[in-house]
Amino acid sequence: MINRRRFLVASVAAAFSPAVVDAQGRSTAKLPRVAYVWLFDLGPSAPYQGAFRSRMEELGWVEGKTFTPEYRSAGGSQEKLASIMDELVRTNVDVIVAMCTPEAVAARKVTSTIPIVVTAVGDPIAAGLVTSLSKPGGNVTGVSAVLLPLSAKRMELLREISPRIKKASVVWNPVRKDNEPEVKIMQEAGRQIGIDLHSYPVRSREEFATALDFMEGDGTQAILNGGDTLLSLEANALVARAAKMRVPAVYESRYFVDAGGLMSYGPNFPHMHRRAADYVDKILRGAKPGDLPIEEPTRFELVVNKKTAKAMGLTIPPGILMRADDVIE
């Protein structure tokens, strides 16, 4: 009996890999190339890439057999990121998977024809990638992280945790174009509930360390963060400083809670990366990116770390615990 999985893999290879004959007359195959690009070291985002790779294989795209993957990190350098994108366009890669906003913007600057699949762009319209989510119309499609509406919710969670908070701080990376409107929404939400939110933009690890010192000296009573890989790489430092200051913090990803942070509310990022693989699959099978609506996440997670709350002397309101998708004891 033919193994069904092997049959599917072979079918994909036959359907999407044009035959080539070498000098000896042996049949070979040209595999489609898919580039997965990220600005900073992968670090905490490794599980997201793992989710993408796993889903690709489920869809019949086996690395080195039915497609050629190219994983590229810019090591935090915008210049290197631009160079990587130039090379990928020059060598005519089939699809570029852009992990976050900076990667997507860099790719879009150098190509309007090669399909770009985004995995976690907070606001593709604000980032200038598309003019419509339902009808992208160009070469960019994928999954939006929908961080803007969630930003106000994080402020509300802070107020619910500690009704006495008057002053909070948000650290964010302005390199990610959709972070600025996210911060503005947080500030407006804060004004409506009586919280003065101070903004700390950081573009590097050095600026991040300086911002932490300023926040501590400024007497902040709570901490939030914008969505960005740079801040995820500094998760341990941010969580440790919040613990040292004994102030509550609401993060945009559960990664911070797993690292000892108090609470997070945001999209399920591994699931979003699996959905991005679905987009790549459709494009490799002939779909045009401009015809594929950009998807907004359908899974959101409220995660609470009761152990951290106890260490800080905080009591998490029962209402939050009841709504939580996961509680770390």
C-alpha positions in Angstrom: 0.0 0.0 0.0 1.4 3.4 -1.0 2.2 5.7 2.0 -0.3 8.6 1.6 2.1 11.2 3.1 4.9 10.2 0.7 2.4 10.3 -2.2 1.3 13.8 -1.3 4.9 15.1 -1.0 5.7 13.5 -4.4 2.6 15.1 -5.9 3.6 18.6 -4.7 7.1 18.1 -6.1 5.8 17.0 -9.4 3.2 19.8 -9.7 5.4 22.7 -8.6 9.0 21.8 -9.6 9.6 22.2 -13.3 11.7 19.4 -14.7 15.3 20.1 -15.7 17.7 17.8 -17.5 21.5 17.9 -16.7 24.4 17.3 -19.1 24.2 13.5 -18.4 20.5 13.5 -19.3 19.4 12.9 -15.7 16.2 14.5 -14.7 16.5 17.0 -11.8 14.0 19.5 -10.4 14.0 23.2 -9.8 12.6 23.7 -6.3 10.8 26.9 -5.3 12.8 29.1 -2.9 11.1 30.5 0.2 13.1 33.1 2.2 12.2 33.6 5.9 13.7 36.9 7.1 14.0 38.5 10.5 15.8 41.6 11.6 17.1 40.6 15.0 18.5 37.3 16.3 15.7 34.8 16.4 15.9 34.1 20.1 12.3 34.1 21.6 10.8 34.0 18.2 12.2 30.5 17.5 8.9 28.8 18.4 7.1 31.0 15.9 9.5 29.9 13.1 9.1 26.3 14.3 5.3 26.7 13.9 5.8 28.0 10.4 8.1 25.1 9.4 5.8 22.5 10.9 2.8 23.8 9.0 4.7 23.9 5.8 5.6 20.3 6.2 1.9 19.4 6.9 1.0 21.1 3.7 3.5 18.9 1.8 6.4 21.4 1.6 9.4 19.4 2.9 12.7 21.4 3.2 15.2 20.3 0.6 12.7 18.0 -1.1 9.8 20.1 -2.3 11.1 23.6 -1.6 14.3 25.3 -0.7 14.2 27.4 2.5 16.5 30.3 3.0 16.6 31.6 6.6 18.2 35.0 7.0 18.9 37.1 10.1 20.1 40.7 9.8 21.5 40.6 13.4 19.7 43.8 14.3 21.2 45.8 11.4 18.9 47.8 9.2 21.7 48.0 6.6 22.2 44.2 6.6 18.5 43.8 6.3 18.4 46.0 3.2 21.3 44.0 1.8 19.6 40.7 2.4 16.4 41.9 0.6 18.5 43.2 -2.3 20.2 39.8 -2.7 16.9 37.9 -2.5 15.3 40.1 -5.2 18.5 39.8 -7.3 18.4 36.0 -7.2 14.6 36.0 -7.8 13.4 34.1 -4.7 9.9 32.9 -5.1 8.4 34.1 -1.8 9.7 36.4 1.0 8.3 35.7 4.5 8.7 38.9 6.5 8.5 38.2 10.2 7.5 41.7 11.4 7.0 45.2 10.1 10.7 46.3 9.5 11.3 43.2 7.4 8.1 43.7 5.4 8.9 47.4 4.8 12.4 46.5 3.7 11.2 43.9 1.3 8.5 46.1 -0.1 11.1 48.9 -0.8 13.0 46.7 -3.3 10.3 44.7 -5.0 6.7 45.1 -6.1 6.5 41.8 -7.9 7.9 39.0 -5.6 5.2 37.9 -3.2 5.8 39.0 0.4 3.9 37.2 3.2 3.8 38.9 6.5 3.5 37.0 9.8 3.0 39.6 12.5 2.6 43.1 11.2 0.6 45.2 13.6 -1.0 47.5 11.0 -0.1 46.8 7.4 -2.0 50.0 6.3 -0.2 52.3 8.8 3.1 50.7 7.8 2.4 51.6 4.1 2.4 48.0 2.9 -1.2 48.0 1.6 -4.2 50.3 1.3 -6.8 47.7 2.1 -6.7 44.5 4.2 -9.6 42.9 2.3 -8.1 43.7 -1.1 -4.3 44.1 -0.8 -4.0 44.4 -4.6 -0.2 44.3 -4.7 2.5 41.8 -3.7 2.0 41.9 0.1 -0.4 39.6 2.0 -0.4 37.4 5.1 -1.4 37.9 8.7 -1.8 41.2 10.7 -1.1 41.2 14.4 -3.9 43.6 15.1 -2.1 45.3 18.0 -3.9 48.6 17.9 -7.3 47.6 19.4 -5.5 45.5 22.0 -3.4 48.4 23.2 -6.3 50.1 25.0 -7.3 46.8 26.5 -3.9 46.5 28.1 -4.3 49.9 29.8 -7.7 48.7 31.1 -6.1 45.6 32.5 -3.5 47.7 34.3 -6.3 49.8 35.9 -8.1 46.6 36.9 -5.0 45.1 38.5 -4.2 48.3 40.4 -6.9 51.0 40.7 -4.4 53.4 42.3 -2.0 53.6 39.3 -1.5 57.2 38.1 1.7 57.0 36.1 2.8 54.2 33.7 5.6 53.8 31.1 5.7 52.1 27.7 8.9 51.1 26.0 8.7 50.6 22.2 10.7 50.5 19.0 10.0 53.4 16.5 11.7 51.4 13.8 8.5 49.4 13.7 6.2 51.9 11.9 3.0 50.7 13.5 4.3 51.0 17.1 3.8 54.8 17.1 0.0 54.7 16.6 -0.1 51.9 19.1 1.5 54.1 21.7 -0.8 57.0 20.9 -3.8 54.7 21.5 -2.4 53.6 24.8 -1.9 57.2 25.8 -5.4 58.2 24.9 -6.8 55.2 26.7 -4.7 56.1 29.7 -6.1 59.7 29.7 -9.6 58.3 29.8 -9.0 56.2 32.9 -6.6 58.6 34.7 -3.2 57.1 33.8 -0.4 59.3 32.6 1.6 57.1 30.1 5.2 58.1 29.5 6.8 57.0 26.2 10.3 55.6 25.9 11.2 54.9 22.3 14.3 52.6 21.9 16.1 51.5 18.7 18.9 49.4 20.3 19.8 47.3 23.3 21.9 50.2 24.6 18.9 52.6 24.4 16.7 50.0 26.0 19.0 49.7 29.0 19.1 53.5 29.4 15.3 53.6 29.1 14.9 51.2 32.0 17.1 53.4 34.2 15.0 56.4 33.3 11.8 54.6 34.0 13.0 53.5 37.4 14.2 57.0 38.3 10.9 58.5 37.0 8.8 56.8 39.6 6.6 54.8 37.1 3.9 52.7 38.7 3.4 50.2 35.8 5.1 49.1 32.6 3.9 48.2 29.1 5.7 47.4 25.9 5.2 47.7 22.2 5.3 44.7 20.0 8.8 44.2 18.6 11.5 41.5 18.3 14.1 43.8 20.0 11.9 44.0 23.1 11.3 40.3 23.1 15.1 39.8 23.1 15.2 42.0 26.2 12.3 40.2 27.9 14.4 38.9 30.8 15.8 42.4 31.5 12.4 44.1 31.3 10.7 41.4 33.5 13.6 41.7 36.1 13.3 45.5 36.2 9.6 45.3 36.8 10.2 42.8 39.6 12.9 45.0 41.1 10.6 48.0 41.0 7.7 45.9 42.3 5.3 47.4 39.7 2.7 45.5 37.5 3.3 45.0 33.8 1.1 44.0 31.0 3.0 42.7 28.0 2.0 42.1 24.4 3.1 38.4 24.2 3.0 35.5 26.6 6.7 35.0 26.0 7.2 37.7 28.7 5.0 35.9 31.2 6.8 32.6 30.6 10.0 34.6 31.4 8.4 35.6 34.7 6.4 38.6 33.7 3.0 39.3 35.4 0.5 39.3 32.6 0.1 39.4 28.8 -2.7 40.0 26.4 -2.2 39.6 22.7 -2.5 37.3 19.6 -1.4 33.7 19.6 1.8 34.2 17.6 2.6 30.6 16.8 -0.9 30.2 15.3 -0.3 33.3 13.2 2.9 31.8 11.8 1.0 28.6 10.9 -1.5 30.7 9.0 1.4 32.5 7.2 2.5 29.1 6.0 -1.0 28.6 4.5 -0.5 31.8 2.5 2.9 30.6 1.2 1.3 27.3 0.2 -1.5 29.1 -1.8 1.1 31.4 -3.5 3.3 28.5 -4.5 0.3 26.8 -5.9 -0.4 29.7 -8.2 -2.5 32.2 -6.2 -1.7 36.0 -6.5 -0.8 37.7 -3.2 -3.0 40.7 -4.2 -6.0 38.4 -4.4 -5.5 37.0 -0.9 -7.1 39.2 1.9 -4.8 40.0 4.8 -6.1 38.0 7.8 -6.5 39.3 11.3 -5.8 36.9 14.1 -8.7 35.0 15.6 -7.0 33.7 18.7 -6.1 36.0 21.6 -4.5 35.0 24.9 -4.8 36.5 28.3 -2.0 34.9 30.4 -1.4 35.5 34.1 1.5 34.5 36.3 0.2 34.1 39.8 3.6 33.2 41.1 4.9 36.6 40.0 1.9 38.4 41.5 2.5 36.7 44.9 6.1 37.7 44.8 5.2 41.3 44.2 2.4 41.4 46.8 -0.3 41.8 44.2 -3.7 40.1 44.3 -5.0 39.4 40.8 -8.8 40.2 40.7 -11.0 37.1 40.3 -12.5 38.5 37.2 -9.2 38.5 35.4 -8.4 35.0 36.6 -11.8 33.8 35.3 -11.1 35.3 31.9 -7.5 34.1 31.6 -6.7 31.5 29.0 -3.8 30.3 31.0 -2.7 30.8 34.6 0.8 30.0 35.7 0.7 28.9 39.3 
